[in-house]
């Protein structure tokens, strides 16, 4: 034990000196176990291992705060796995050596049902008296539930991120159809009505009209970027080319686009959007005007600034007062809603502007996204129009991820069922080993039903505790994974309550079913025969 402590301390010292993530994690934990083994002969075992368990759990969870551990976690999934195993181990130690505390909680139920008091007391006392055996049983439940919880949280958080991307990338709409170079989509509404599938599944749409203008105050040569779509070299003396997008009232009253910058005269984003409908002099800018140049280089403009637009063919100009700027949605921008957004009342300023139409679609929630997307392409491909549904684009990757997670969870669940079945064999052996104990309980007045219930409650208690430990530590691990992997500050951590309740309940019921037969056998052992047992 001294060697374990010395080696652990050495690894810890080397890890912090070399800034090695693995050594920084494993060194202190090994030293803690070595110290625990040294102190267990001098201090109460419960105190020693409770402190060690709590310390290992806390340290493994907080290890990502170290600058050397976090990058290792990002680079190597094995690091995250090691952290998870150590957190589960710490939680099991803490629980296995403190089962007696549960008895205090159960006293409340004993007052409500005095007849159950002996059963509940014995159901807790036996596993509490054997912390090592109880710990191994808890570990089987907790480790598997830990992995199931991690995978469920990952899948749910990814689904939430997909939905957030969906709203941010297309303003809350479900899809789009954009006119191409062959012919305009002047008869879009009529063609939707004539198509049985589209008429049934498309519940509404709004038409955006966009035209190419230039910004006479800004030279194109000064605004270039290495990222974003390829636009080629700017012509000598050219101004920044831009789009002006005319948004209908339906879009302005329903868009989910968040404004990262907004004029103080508007209390909410919605008020700012709806103000465009009533005043053609107002404008809201899209995210490239944040000045970062990550997608398309644009001057840094925001609420309170003015921007001048010019028709490159007629030379007509219009000046707009900026009242807001759209937040960068992150990821890959679809680029359907571009440039300077104004209300439809501003259309008359540039009567000769060459424009392109984009129809933003709302689709019934129960619709088959793949079928509707296919039907849109069939109907409008000949016109050169580009059509898509976000659920079809984003859903393919998410569907693959969900399927993969479910396959992993199915294998884990199968392994857990096999493990629980193995516990039934162990329970049957335990009944044989505890025959004298059963005889003593019967001699003290325990009835046959009480003996059977003791075994059932004991098994149920251990299974439930293992499930709770696995889910709780899995939630901590899931949040650690979320914190390390997700960079978006607006991303939401999602815990799948309903899914985990179903999984936890299923495992608990399975453990009870496999324990019924040993419990019934225990209740049928004659007391005299049990007391004579000397095995």
C-alpha positions in Angstrom: 0.0 0.0 0.0 2.9 2.3 0.7 4.2 1.6 -2.8 0.8 2.5 -4.3 0.8 5.7 -2.5 4.4 6.6 -3.4 3.8 5.7 -7.1 0.6 7.7 -7.2 2.2 10.7 -5.6 5.1 10.4 -8.1 2.8 10.2 -11.1 0.9 13.2 -9.8 4.1 15.2 -9.4 5.3 14.2 -12.8 1.9 15.0 -14.4 1.8 18.6 -13.0 5.4 19.2 -13.9 5.1 17.9 -17.4 1.5 19.0 -17.8 0.5 15.5 -18.9 -3.3 15.2 -18.6 -3.3 11.4 -18.0 -0.8 11.6 -15.2 -2.5 14.6 -13.6 -5.7 12.5 -13.5 -4.5 9.1 -12.5 -1.7 10.1 -10.2 -3.7 11.8 -7.4 -6.4 9.1 -7.7 -3.8 6.3 -7.2 -2.3 8.2 -4.3 -5.8 8.5 -2.7 -6.4 4.8 -2.9 -2.9 4.1 -1.5 -3.5 6.5 1.4 -6.9 4.9 2.0 -5.5 1.5 2.3 -2.8 2.7 4.7 -5.3 4.5 6.9 -8.1 1.9 7.0 -6.3 0.0 9.8 -5.9 3.2 11.9 -9.3 4.9 11.3 -12.9 3.7 10.8 -13.2 2.1 7.3 -16.4 4.0 6.7 -14.7 7.4 7.3 -11.6 6.6 5.3 -13.4 5.2 2.2 -16.1 7.9 2.3 -13.5 10.6 2.1 -11.6 8.7 -0.6 -14.8 8.1 -2.7 -15.9 11.7 -2.4 -12.4 13.0 -3.3 -12.1 10.7 -6.3 -15.6 11.7 -7.6 -15.0 15.4 -7.1 -11.4 15.4 -8.5 -12.4 13.3 -11.6 -15.3 15.6 -12.4 -13.3 18.8 -11.8 -10.1 17.6 -13.6 -11.1 19.4 -16.8 -10.5 22.7 -15.1 -6.8 22.0 -15.5 -5.4 23.5 -18.7 -3.5 20.3 -19.5 -6.4 17.9 -18.9 -9.0 19.7 -21.0 -7.0 19.5 -24.3 -6.3 15.9 -23.7 -10.0 15.3 -23.3 -10.7 17.0 -26.6 -8.0 15.0 -28.4 -8.6 11.6 -26.9 -11.9 9.9 -26.1 -10.0 7.5 -23.9 -9.4 10.3 -21.4 -13.1 10.9 -21.1 -13.7 7.2 -20.6 -11.1 7.1 -17.8 -12.7 10.1 -16.1 -16.1 8.3 -16.3 -14.8 5.1 -14.7 -13.1 7.0 -11.9 -16.2 9.1 -11.2 -18.3 5.9 -11.0 -15.8 4.3 -8.8 -15.7 7.2 -6.4 -19.6 7.3 -6.2 -19.7 3.6 -5.5 -17.2 3.8 -2.7 -19.2 6.7 -1.2 -22.5 4.8 -1.5 -21.3 1.3 -0.4 -19.8 2.6 2.9 -22.8 4.7 3.7 -25.7 2.4 3.2 -26.5 2.6 6.9 -27.6 6.2 6.3 -30.4 4.9 4.2 -31.9 3.3 7.3 -32.5 6.7 8.7 -34.5 7.7 5.7 -36.5 4.5 5.8 -37.5 5.2 9.4 -40.1 7.6 8.1 -41.7 4.8 6.0 -41.5 2.4 9.0 -43.7 4.8 11.0 -46.3 4.7 8.2 -46.2 0.9 8.0 -44.8 -0.6 11.2 -45.3 -4.2 9.8 -42.6 -3.4 7.2 -40.0 -2.2 9.6 -38.2 -5.6 10.2 -38.2 -6.3 6.4 -36.8 -2.9 5.5 -34.2 -2.9 8.3 -32.8 -6.3 7.3 -33.0 -5.5 3.6 -30.5 -2.6 4.2 -28.5 -4.2 7.0 -27.2 -7.2 5.0 -25.7 -5.3 2.0 -24.4 -2.6 4.4 -22.5 -5.3 6.3 -20.7 -6.4 3.1 -19.6 -3.2 1.3 -17.1 -5.0 -1.0 -19.7 -7.4 -2.5 -22.3 -4.7 -2.6 -19.9 -2.3 -4.3 -19.2 -4.8 -7.1 -23.0 -5.3 -7.7 -23.5 -1.5 -7.7 -20.6 -1.2 -10.2 -22.3 -3.5 -12.7 -25.5 -1.3 -12.7 -23.7 2.0 -12.5 -21.1 1.6 -15.2 -23.7 0.5 -17.8 -26.2 3.1 -16.8 -23.4 5.7 -16.9 -22.7 4.8 -20.6 -26.5 4.7 -21.4 -27.0 8.1 -19.8 -24.0 9.7 -21.6 -25.2 8.4 -25.0 -28.7 9.6 -24.3 -27.6 13.0 -23.3 -25.3 13.3 -26.3 -28.2 12.3 -28.6 -30.7 14.7 -27.0 -28.3 17.6 -26.9 -27.4 17.1 -30.6 -31.1 17.0 -31.4 -31.7 20.2 -29.6 -28.7 21.8 -31.4 -30.2 20.6 -34.7 -33.5 22.3 -33.9 -31.7 25.5 -32.8 -29.7 25.4 -36.1 -33.0 24.9 -37.9 -34.5 28.0 -36.5 -31.4 30.2 -36.8 -30.5 29.1 -40.4 -33.9 29.7 -42.0 -35.7 32.1 -39.7 -38.0 29.5 -38.2 -39.3 28.2 -41.6 -39.2 24.6 -42.7 -37.8 24.9 -46.2 -37.3 27.1 -49.2 -37.7 27.3 -53.0 -35.4 29.8 -54.7 -35.9 30.9 -58.4 -33.1 30.0 -60.7 -31.7 31.4 -64.0 -34.2 29.5 -66.3 -37.4 31.2 -65.3 -39.0 33.0 -62.3 -41.4 31.3 -59.9 -44.2 33.6 -60.7 -46.8 30.8 -60.5 -45.4 29.2 -57.4 -48.7 29.3 -55.5 -50.7 27.9 -58.3 -48.3 25.0 -58.9 -48.4 24.1 -55.2 -52.2 24.0 -55.2 -52.2 21.8 -58.3 -49.8 19.2 -56.7 -51.8 17.0 -54.3 -48.9 16.2 -52.0 -47.6 19.8 -51.8 -51.1 21.2 -51.3 -51.7 18.9 -48.4 -48.3 19.2 -46.7 -47.3 22.9 -47.2 -49.3 24.9 -44.7 -48.1 28.3 -45.8 -45.3 30.3 -47.3 -43.8 33.9 -47.5 -42.1 35.4 -50.5 -38.8 37.3 -50.2 -37.6 39.4 -53.1 -33.8 40.2 -53.3 -31.9 42.3 -55.7 -28.2 43.2 -56.2 -27.1 46.7 -55.2 -23.8 48.3 -54.3 -22.6 50.2 -51.3 -21.1 53.4 -52.7 -19.5 54.4 -49.5 -17.3 51.3 -49.3 -14.6 50.0 -51.8 -14.7 46.3 -52.6 -10.9 46.1 -52.5 -11.0 46.9 -48.7 -13.4 44.1 -47.9 -12.1 40.7 -48.8 -12.0 37.4 -46.9 -10.2 34.1 -47.2 -13.2 32.2 -46.0 -16.8 32.1 -47.1 -18.0 31.7 -50.7 -15.5 32.4 -53.5 -16.4 35.8 -55.1 -13.2 36.5 -57.1 -11.1 39.5 -57.2 -12.8 42.9 -57.1 -12.7 45.1 -60.2 -10.5 48.3 -59.8 -12.6 51.0 -58.3 -15.6 48.8 -57.6 -17.9 49.3 -54.7 -19.0 46.5 -52.3 -21.7 44.5 -54.0 -24.6 43.6 -51.8 -28.2 42.3 -51.8 -31.2 44.2 -50.5 -33.9 41.8 -49.4 -37.6 43.0 -49.3 -39.4 41.1 -46.6 -43.2 40.7 -46.4 -45.2 41.4 -43.3 -45.7 37.7 -42.7 -41.9 37.2 -42.4 -41.4 40.2 -40.2 -44.1 39.1 -37.8 -42.9 35.5 -37.5 -39.1 35.3 -38.0 -37.1 33.7 -35.3 -33.8 35.5 -36.2 -32.2 37.0 -33.1 -30.8 40.5 -33.1 -27.4 40.8 -31.5 -27.6 44.6 -31.8 -30.9 46.5 -31.6 -31.8 50.1 -31.4 -32.9 51.1 -27.8 -36.2 52.5 -29.1 -37.5 48.9 -29.5 -38.1 46.9 -26.4 -37.9 43.5 -28.2 -36.6 42.0 -31.4 -40.1 41.5 -32.6 -40.9 45.2 -32.4 -37.8 46.0 -34.4 -38.7 43.5 -37.1 -42.2 44.7 -37.4 -41.1 48.3 -37.5 -39.7 47.6 -41.0 -43.2 46.9 -42.3 -44.3 50.5 -41.5 -41.3 52.5 -42.4 -39.4 52.0 -45.7 -36.4 54.1 -44.3 -35.5 51.5 -41.8 -33.2 48.4 -42.3 -31.9 45.4 -40.4 -28.5 44.0 -41.4 -27.5 40.4 -41.6 -24.6 39.0 -39.5 -21.7 39.7 -41.9 -21.9 43.3 -40.8 -20.5 42.4 -37.4 -17.1 43.2 -39.0 -15.5 39.9 -38.3 -15.3 38.9 -41.9 -15.7 35.1 -41.2 -18.3 34.5 -44.0 -18.4 37.6 -46.3 -16.4 40.7 -45.5 -18.5 43.7 -44.8 -18.1 47.0 -42.9 -18.9 46.9 -39.2 -22.3 48.5 -38.9 -25.1 48.3 -36.3 -28.0 50.0 -34.7 -27.8 53.8 -35.1 -25.7 53.8 -38.3 -26.9 54.6 -41.8 -26.2 52.7 -45.0 -26.5 54.0 -48.5 -27.7 51.6 -51.3 -27.3 52.2 -55.1 -28.8 50.5 -58.1 -25.7 49.6 -60.1 -27.6 50.0 -63.4 -29.8 53.1 -62.9 -27.6 54.8 -60.3 -30.6 55.6 -58.1 -29.7 55.7 -54.4 -31.6 55.2 -51.1 -30.4 55.7 -47.5 -31.5 53.5 -44.7 -31.3 53.9 -40.9 -30.0 50.7 -39.3 -32.1 49.5 -36.3 -30.6 46.1 -35.7 -28.1 43.4 -36.8 -28.9 39.7 -37.0 -26.9 37.3 -34.7 -24.4 35.0 -36.5 -26.1 31.6 -36.6 -22.8 29.7 -36.5 -21.9 26.7 -38.6 -22.6 26.8 -42.4 -24.8 29.7 -43.4 -27.4 28.8 -46.0 -27.2 32.3 -47.5 -30.9 32.6 -48.5 -31.6 35.8 -46.5 -28.8 38.2 -47.4 -27.5 41.7 -47.0 -29.8 44.6 -46.0 -33.3 43.6 -45.0 -36.1 46.1 -45.5 -39.9 46.0 -45.6 -41.9 45.5 -48.8 -43.0 49.2 -48.8 -39.4 50.0 -49.9 -39.8 48.2 -53.2 -40.6 51.3 -55.2 -37.2 52.9 -54.5 -35.5 50.8 -57.2 -38.2 50.1 -59.8 -35.7 48.7 -62.3 -33.8 46.5 -59.9 -33.2 42.9 -61.2 -34.5 40.6 -58.4 -34.7 36.9 -57.4 -37.5 35.3 -55.5 -37.2 33.0 -52.5 -40.3 31.3 -51.1 -39.9 30.3 -47.4 -42.1 27.3 -46.7 -44.0 26.1 -43.6 -44.6 22.4 -43.7 -47.1 20.3 -41.6 -45.4 18.8 -38.5 -46.5 15.3 -39.5 -45.3 15.5 -43.0 -42.7 13.2 -44.4 -39.8 15.6 -45.1 -38.1 13.3 -47.6 -41.3 12.9 -49.6 -42.1 16.6 -49.7 -38.5 17.5 -50.6 -38.6 15.0 -53.4 -42.0 16.4 -54.7 -40.6 19.9 -54.6 -37.7 18.9 -56.7 -39.9 17.1 -59.2 -42.2 20.1 -59.5 -39.7 22.9 -59.8 -36.4 21.4 -61.0 -37.3 22.1 -64.7 -37.5 25.8 -63.8 -34.0 25.8 -62.5 -35.2 26.5 -58.9 -33.3 25.2 -55.9 -35.6 23.6 -53.3 -35.0 21.9 -50.0 -36.5 21.2 -46.6 -34.3 21.7 -43.5 -35.6 18.5 -41.8 -34.4 16.6 -44.9 -31.0 18.2 -44.9 -30.3 18.2 -41.1 -32.4 15.1 -40.3 -30.2 12.7 -42.3 -27.1 13.3 -40.1 -29.2 13.4 -36.9 -31.1 10.2 -37.9 -27.8 8.4 -38.4 -26.5 9.6 -35.0 -29.8 8.6 -33.3 -29.7 5.2 -34.9 -26.0 4.6 -33.9 -26.8 5.7 -30.3 -29.8 3.3 -30.1 -27.6 0.4 -31.4 -25.0 1.1 -28.7 -27.7 1.4 -26.1 -29.3 -1.9 -27.2 -25.9 -3.7 -26.8 -25.5 -2.1 -23.4 -29.0 -3.0 -22.4 -28.4 -6.6 -23.5 -25.2 -6.8 -21.4 -27.1 -5.4 -18.4 -29.9 -8.0 -18.8 -27.3 -10.7 -19.0 -25.7 -9.3 -15.9 -29.0 -9.1 -14.0 -29.6 -12.7 -15.0 -26.2 -13.5 -13.5 -27.3 -11.8 -10.3 -30.3 -14.2 -10.2 -27.8 -17.1 -10.1 -25.8 -15.2 -7.4 -29.1 -14.6 -5.5 -29.9 -18.3 -5.6 -26.4 -19.1 -4.2 -26.9 -16.4 -1.6 -30.1 -18.1 -0.4 -28.2 -21.3 0.1 -25.4 -19.5 2.0 -27.8 -17.6 4.2 -29.9 -20.6 5.3 -28.9 -20.2 8.9 -29.7 -16.5 8.8 -33.1 -17.3 7.3 -33.7 -19.9 10.0 -32.8 -17.4 12.7 -35.2 -14.9 11.3 -38.0 -17.4 11.2 -37.2 -18.4 14.8 -37.5 -14.7 15.7 -40.9 -14.5 14.3 -40.4 -13.7 10.6 -43.2 -15.2 8.5 -42.6 -16.8 5.1 -43.8 -13.8 3.2 -41.5 -11.5 5.2 -38.5 -13.5 4.3 -39.4 -13.4 0.6 -40.1 -9.7 0.8 -36.7 -9.1 2.5 -34.9 -10.7 -0.5 -37.0 -8.8 -3.0 -36.6 -5.4 -1.2 -32.8 -6.0 -0.8 -32.4 -6.8 -4.5 -34.7 -3.9 -5.5 -32.8 -1.5 -3.2 -29.3 -2.4 -4.7 -30.6 -2.2 -8.2 -32.3 1.1 -7.7 -29.2 2.6 -6.0 -27.0 1.4 -8.8 -29.3 2.9 -11.4 -29.5 6.2 -9.6 -25.7 6.3 -9.2 -25.2 5.5 -12.9 -27.6 8.1 -14.1 -26.4 10.8 -11.6 -22.7 10.3 -12.5 -23.6 9.9 -16.2 -25.3 13.3 -16.0 -22.1 14.8 -14.5 -20.0 13.1 -17.2 -22.5 14.3 -19.9 -22.2 17.8 -18.8 -18.4 17.5 -18.8 -18.5 16.2 -22.4 -20.9 19.0 -23.3 -18.6 21.7 -21.7 -15.5 20.4 -23.5 -16.9 19.6 -26.9 -19.5 22.3 -27.5 -18.1 25.8 -28.1 -21.4 27.6 -28.8 -22.3 29.7 -25.8 -26.0 29.5 -26.8 -26.0 25.7 -26.9 -28.4 24.0 -24.4 -27.5 21.0 -22.2 -30.5 18.6 -22.5 -31.2 15.8 -20.1 -33.7 13.2 -21.6 -35.9 12.7 -18.6 -38.6 10.5 -20.2 -36.0 8.3 -22.0 -34.0 7.8 -18.8 -37.1 7.1 -16.7 -38.2 4.4 -19.1 -34.7 2.8 -19.2 -34.3 3.0 -15.4 -37.7 1.6 -14.8 -37.1 -1.2 -17.3 -33.8 -2.2 -15.6 -35.3 -2.1 -12.2 -38.3 -4.3 -13.2 -35.9 -6.8 -14.9 -33.9 -7.0 -11.7 -37.1 -7.7 -9.7 -38.2 -10.4 -12.1 -34.9 -12.3 -11.9 -35.0 -12.1 -8.1 -38.5 -13.5 -7.6 -37.6 -17.2 -7.8 -34.7 -17.0 -5.3 -37.0 -15.0 -3.0 -39.7 -17.5 -3.1 -37.2 -20.3 -2.5 -35.9 -18.5 0.6 -39.4 -18.1 2.0 -40.1 -21.8 1.7 -37.1 -23.0 3.6 -38.3 -24.8 6.8 -36.9 -23.0 9.9 -35.7 -26.2 11.6 -33.8 -27.4 8.5 -32.3 -23.9 8.0 -31.0 -23.8 11.6 -29.3 -27.2 11.2 -27.4 -26.0 8.1 -23.7 -25.7 8.7 -22.4 -25.1 5.1 
